[in-house]
Amino acid sequence: MSSTSKSVTTMAATVSAVAAALAVMMFSSPSIAASEDRPPPLPIEPTDVVESLPRDYPANWFLVYDVSFFHMSDGKVTIIDSAAESSTTAIKGMLNVSYMGSVAQSRRRGEIYATEAFHPRGTRGDRVDVLTIWDKETLTPKGEVVLLPGKRFFGIPERYALLPMDNDRLLAIANFSPATSATIVNLDTRKIVAEIPTPGCTLVYPTGKLGFSSLCADGRFMSTELNKDGSLLKQTRTDSFFSSDDNPIYERPTVIDDTAYFPSIAGLVYPVDISGKVAEVGEPWHLVPEAERAQNWAPGGIAIIDRDDQGRFYIIMHPDAKDGSYQGGGPEVWVFDAAKKQRVMRIALREWGLSLALSRGKNPVLMVVNPTAMSLEMYNTQSGEFIRSIDDFGQETPIMLFGSQ
């Protein structure tokens, strides 16, 4: 045997001996022996378990719409329980909304509606727009309506881009392509029954028993009356009540009973009677008391206003308002008794607020989006005190909130 072969044989024997020694050490060491004192492995969890939510969501639940600005095809709506003790237990479920859709709810039908867009090759191909009908209990799609291509409103979500009407039998969908119109869908048959032009006017606010009004660029409303089948009966243009150049208003009202409250960028609010077939604009009143107007307080934010079930509305306000600050949010939420036209509370936010919504019921919770951490901040509406934050629920850009219906 050569000297080289002897060396290889000796090395192999040495390696084998070391391995054997290590094995003896491992299985005889105190640390390994102590493993016998560890608890048994967890049981195997069952798979394919599907939980259901209640058909009627509790009053303290919210729908949080995260538009996913950085990958818009993966937007989502998370169902949040504001009474839960932690962010983890607050999450009740989630559904997807692809490409900057708008969302509405139907308590009677137990459904959530969302306009979505899809491309057959993911990021390319002819765009297909649909109205997706989600089941509130299972958060699974139970149907869809393919919409007229390239027409539906496509932008920052609006609460009045979708409007259930006639006891949620019909649904109006605002279009902006940039031609303006409304698509009427029969939710019983899940078919489009009409496309109604609204030239120069957009969005769909409730008006009367079977109709909607749209806000026009020339400072007026166009009120649309429908036939029972959803086709056009009549359209009426109101007188102009604001100037888009001199005193523009927000297109984002809140509705209390039969009145829609439209705030203006200058700090006024316009009450609009929507009980009849044609919108009737009342006299505006100032949100800011005269003694505070030198501080130049004004509304600001995205979802800037919402109401509770006690006839009060809540609005995000910021001082030192200037040109371009109207969508930036603010450090306070002001609460108004709508009937008395009076401010009844100022809520100083712990963090800057961008959007808000209210839960329903006798003791509503105020939920505000913190645009820095993109978390949700909760406040007691009786005392104005901060309750806690909800975060780490997979949020990125949750800019639109809805109280459950």
C-alpha positions in Angstrom: 0.0 0.0 0.0 1.4 3.4 -0.9 1.9 6.1 1.7 -0.9 8.2 0.1 -3.4 5.3 0.5 -2.4 4.8 4.1 -3.0 8.6 4.8 -6.4 8.5 3.2 -7.4 5.4 5.2 -6.1 6.9 8.4 -8.0 10.1 7.8 -11.3 8.2 7.1 -10.9 6.2 10.3 -10.3 9.4 12.3 -13.4 11.1 10.9 -15.5 8.0 11.7 -14.2 8.0 15.2 -15.0 11.7 15.7 -18.5 11.2 14.4 -19.1 8.3 16.6 -17.8 10.2 19.6 -20.1 13.2 18.8 -23.1 10.9 18.5 -22.4 9.5 21.9 -22.0 12.9 23.4 -25.3 14.2 21.8 -27.4 11.4 23.0 -25.9 11.2 26.4 -25.7 14.9 27.2 -27.9 16.5 29.9 -29.4 19.0 27.5 -30.8 16.2 25.3 -32.0 14.3 28.3 -33.8 17.4 29.5 -35.8 17.5 26.2 -37.9 14.7 27.7 -39.3 17.3 30.1 -40.6 19.5 27.2 -44.4 19.6 26.6 -45.7 17.4 23.8 -46.1 18.8 20.3 -49.2 20.8 19.5 -52.0 18.9 17.9 -52.4 19.2 14.2 -54.9 21.9 13.3 -57.7 21.0 11.0 -57.7 22.5 7.5 -60.4 23.7 5.2 -62.3 25.3 8.1 -64.5 28.2 6.9 -66.0 30.6 9.5 -68.9 32.8 8.7 -69.7 36.3 9.9 -73.1 37.5 11.0 -75.4 38.6 8.2 -76.1 41.8 10.1 -72.8 43.3 11.2 -72.7 44.7 14.8 -72.9 48.4 15.1 -69.3 48.7 16.3 -67.8 47.1 13.2 -66.1 49.1 10.4 -65.1 48.5 6.8 -61.6 49.7 6.2 -60.7 50.2 2.5 -57.0 50.0 1.8 -56.5 51.1 -1.8 -52.9 49.7 -1.8 -51.4 52.7 -3.7 -48.2 50.9 -4.4 -49.8 47.8 -6.0 -53.4 48.8 -6.8 -54.5 45.5 -8.2 -54.3 44.2 -4.6 -56.6 46.6 -2.8 -58.6 45.2 0.1 -61.4 45.9 2.5 -60.8 44.7 6.1 -63.7 44.1 8.5 -62.7 45.5 11.9 -64.3 45.1 15.3 -63.6 48.3 17.2 -64.6 46.7 20.5 -61.9 44.0 20.2 -59.0 44.1 22.7 -56.2 43.8 20.2 -55.4 44.4 16.6 -55.2 40.7 16.0 -58.7 39.9 17.4 -60.1 43.0 15.7 -59.8 41.5 12.3 -63.0 39.7 11.3 -62.3 39.1 7.6 -61.1 40.6 4.4 -62.1 40.9 0.7 -60.2 42.2 -2.3 -61.0 45.2 -4.4 -58.9 45.5 -7.5 -57.8 48.8 -8.9 -59.3 51.8 -7.0 -62.9 50.8 -6.8 -65.8 52.2 -4.8 -67.6 50.3 -2.1 -71.2 50.2 -0.8 -73.2 48.0 1.5 -76.7 46.6 1.6 -78.0 45.5 5.0 -81.3 44.2 3.5 -79.6 42.0 1.0 -76.6 41.0 3.1 -74.2 42.2 0.4 -71.2 44.4 -0.2 -70.7 46.0 -3.6 -67.4 47.0 -5.2 -66.4 48.2 -8.6 -63.2 46.6 -9.8 -60.9 46.4 -12.8 -58.9 43.5 -14.2 -56.4 43.0 -17.0 -56.2 39.5 -18.6 -52.4 39.5 -18.4 -52.2 41.0 -14.9 -50.7 44.3 -15.8 -51.7 44.5 -19.5 -54.4 43.6 -21.9 -57.9 45.1 -22.4 -59.2 46.3 -19.1 -62.4 44.7 -17.9 -64.5 46.6 -15.3 -67.0 44.7 -13.1 -69.3 45.2 -10.2 -68.5 42.4 -7.7 -71.2 41.3 -5.3 -69.8 40.0 -2.1 -71.6 37.9 0.5 -71.4 39.6 3.9 -71.4 36.3 5.8 -68.7 34.4 3.9 -66.9 37.3 2.2 -66.9 35.4 -1.0 -68.1 36.8 -4.4 -71.6 35.6 -5.1 -71.9 37.3 -8.4 -70.7 40.0 -10.7 -71.9 42.3 -13.4 -69.6 43.2 -16.3 -69.7 46.9 -16.7 -69.5 49.1 -19.8 -65.7 49.2 -20.6 -63.7 52.1 -19.4 -66.5 54.2 -18.0 -66.8 53.7 -14.2 -65.4 56.4 -11.9 -61.7 55.5 -11.4 -60.0 57.6 -8.7 -59.8 58.2 -4.9 -62.7 56.3 -3.5 -65.9 58.2 -3.0 -68.8 57.2 -0.7 -71.3 58.4 -3.4 -69.8 56.7 -6.4 -72.2 53.8 -5.7 -75.8 54.3 -4.6 -78.3 51.5 -3.7 -81.8 52.7 -4.4 -85.5 51.6 -4.1 -84.9 49.4 -1.0 -81.7 48.2 -2.5 -83.3 46.8 -5.7 -81.3 49.1 -8.0 -77.8 50.3 -7.8 -76.5 53.5 -9.5 -72.8 53.5 -10.5 -71.1 56.9 -11.3 -69.1 57.0 -14.5 -66.3 59.4 -15.5 -64.5 58.7 -18.7 -64.3 61.9 -18.7 -67.8 61.9 -20.0 -70.2 61.6 -17.1 -73.1 59.3 -16.7 -74.6 56.7 -14.3 -75.0 53.0 -15.0 -78.1 51.5 -13.4 -77.9 47.9 -12.3 -80.9 45.7 -11.3 -79.6 43.8 -8.3 -82.3 41.2 -8.5 -81.4 40.2 -12.0 -77.8 41.4 -11.9 -78.1 43.1 -15.2 -77.5 46.6 -16.5 -80.8 48.2 -17.3 -79.7 51.7 -18.3 -76.9 54.1 -18.8 -78.1 57.7 -18.1 -76.0 60.6 -19.3 -75.4 63.4 -16.7 -73.4 65.9 -18.8 -71.1 68.1 -16.7 -72.3 66.5 -13.5 -71.0 63.5 -11.5 -71.4 61.1 -8.6 -74.8 59.8 -7.3 -76.4 61.3 -4.2 -79.8 60.0 -3.0 -82.9 62.0 -4.1 -86.5 61.0 -3.4 -87.8 57.5 -3.5 -86.4 56.5 -6.9 -83.7 58.9 -8.1 -80.3 60.5 -7.6 -78.7 63.9 -8.0 -75.2 64.6 -9.4 -73.0 67.6 -8.6 -72.2 69.8 -11.6 -69.1 71.8 -12.4 -71.2 75.0 -12.9 -72.3 75.0 -9.2 -75.7 73.3 -9.5 -77.3 69.8 -9.1 -78.8 67.7 -11.8 -81.6 65.6 -10.3 -82.5 62.4 -12.1 -85.9 60.7 -11.7 -86.1 57.0 -12.7 -88.9 54.8 -13.9 -89.6 51.7 -11.9 -87.4 49.6 -14.3 -84.5 52.0 -13.8 -84.8 53.8 -17.1 -84.7 57.6 -17.3 -87.9 59.4 -16.5 -86.9 63.1 -16.1 -83.9 65.3 -15.3 -83.9 68.7 -13.7 -81.1 71.2 -13.2 -81.2 73.4 -10.1 -80.0 76.9 -9.8 -76.3 77.4 -9.2 -75.4 77.7 -5.5 -71.6 77.8 -5.6 -68.7 78.8 -7.8 -66.0 76.3 -8.6 -63.5 79.2 -8.9 -64.5 81.4 -6.0 -66.1 79.3 -3.3 -65.8 75.6 -4.2 -67.4 72.9 -2.1 -66.4 69.3 -1.3 -68.2 66.6 -3.3 -68.2 64.5 0.0 -71.3 65.1 2.1 -72.9 63.2 4.9 -76.6 62.5 5.0 -78.7 62.9 8.2 -82.4 61.9 7.6 -83.4 63.7 4.5 -80.6 66.3 4.4 -77.2 66.1 2.9 -74.6 68.3 4.4 -71.9 69.5 1.9 -68.9 71.3 3.5 -67.1 74.0 1.5 -63.4 74.6 1.3 -63.9 78.0 3.0 -65.6 76.5 6.1 -69.3 76.8 5.2 -71.7 73.9 5.1 -74.6 73.7 2.6 -77.7 71.7 3.8 -79.5 70.1 0.8 -83.0 68.7 1.1 -83.0 65.3 -0.7 -86.4 64.1 0.3 -88.1 65.2 -2.9 -87.5 64.4 -6.6 -85.2 67.5 -7.0 -82.4 68.5 -4.7 -83.2 71.8 -2.8 -80.2 73.7 -1.5 -80.8 75.6 1.8 -78.9 78.6 3.3 -75.3 77.8 4.2 -74.0 78.3 7.7 -70.5 78.7 9.0 -68.7 75.9 10.7 -66.3 78.3 12.4 -67.5 80.6 15.2 -66.8 84.2 14.4 -64.3 84.6 17.2 -62.1 81.9 15.7 -62.2 82.8 12.1 -59.0 84.8 12.3 -57.2 81.4 12.8 -58.5 80.4 9.4 -60.0 77.0 10.4 -61.3 75.0 7.5 -62.2 71.4 6.6 -59.5 69.1 5.2 -58.9 65.5 4.3 -60.3 62.7 2.2 -63.2 61.1 3.9 -63.7 64.3 5.9 -67.2 64.0 7.2 -69.6 61.4 8.7 -72.6 61.3 11.0 -73.8 59.4 14.0 -77.3 58.1 14.8 -78.0 61.0 17.2 -78.2 63.7 14.4 -74.6 65.0 14.8 -71.9 65.2 12.1 -68.2 65.1 12.6 -65.7 66.8 10.3 -61.9 67.0 10.2 -60.7 70.6 10.6 -57.3 72.3 10.3 -56.1 75.9 11.1 -54.1 78.2 8.9 -55.9 77.0 5.8 -54.5 78.0 2.5 -54.7 77.2 -1.2 -54.0 73.5 -1.6 -54.4 72.5 2.0 -58.0 71.2 1.6 -57.0 67.5 1.2 -54.3 67.4 3.8 -56.3 66.5 6.9 -56.2 68.2 10.3 -55.4 68.0 14.0 -59.0 68.2 15.3 -62.4 66.8 14.6 -65.4 69.1 15.3 -68.8 67.8 16.2 -72.0 69.6 15.2 -75.6 69.3 16.1 -77.0 69.5 12.6 -80.5 70.7 13.7 -79.2 73.4 15.9 -76.4 74.4 13.6 -74.0 74.5 16.5 -70.6 73.0 17.3 -71.0 70.8 20.4 -67.5 69.4 20.8 -63.9 69.7 19.7 -61.9 66.5 19.7 -58.1 67.1 19.7 -56.6 64.2 17.8 -53.5 62.4 19.2 -52.2 62.2 15.7 -53.0 64.1 12.5 -56.2 62.8 10.9 -56.8 62.2 7.2 -60.2 60.3 7.1 -62.9 59.4 9.5 -66.0 57.3 10.1 -68.5 56.7 12.9 -69.9 53.5 14.2 -73.6 53.2 14.7 -75.7 53.0 17.8 -76.2 54.9 21.0 -72.5 55.2 21.9 -70.7 55.5 18.6 -66.9 55.3 18.2 -65.0 57.8 16.1 -62.4 56.1 13.9 -59.7 58.3 12.3 -56.9 57.4 9.9 -53.4 58.4 11.0 -51.7 59.1 7.6 -48.2 58.9 9.1 -48.4 55.4 10.6 -51.4 54.5 8.4 -53.0 53.2 11.6 -56.5 53.6 12.9 -57.1 55.8 16.0 -60.3 55.4 18.1 -62.0 58.1 20.2 -64.8 58.2 22.6 -67.5 60.5 21.2 -68.9 61.3 24.6 -65.7 62.6 26.2 -63.5 63.0 23.1 -60.8 60.9 24.8 -58.4 58.7 22.8 -59.2 55.0 23.3 -56.5 53.1 21.4 -54.9 52.4 18.0 -55.5 49.5 15.7 -52.5 48.7 13.5 -50.5 45.8 12.2 -53.5 44.4 10.3 -51.7 44.3 7.0 -52.5 47.9 6.3 -50.6 50.1 3.8 -52.9 53.0 2.7 -56.3 52.6 4.4 -57.8 55.9 3.3 -61.5 55.2 3.3 -63.6 54.0 6.2 -67.3 53.0 6.5 -69.4 52.3 9.5 -71.0 48.9 9.1 -74.6 48.7 7.9 
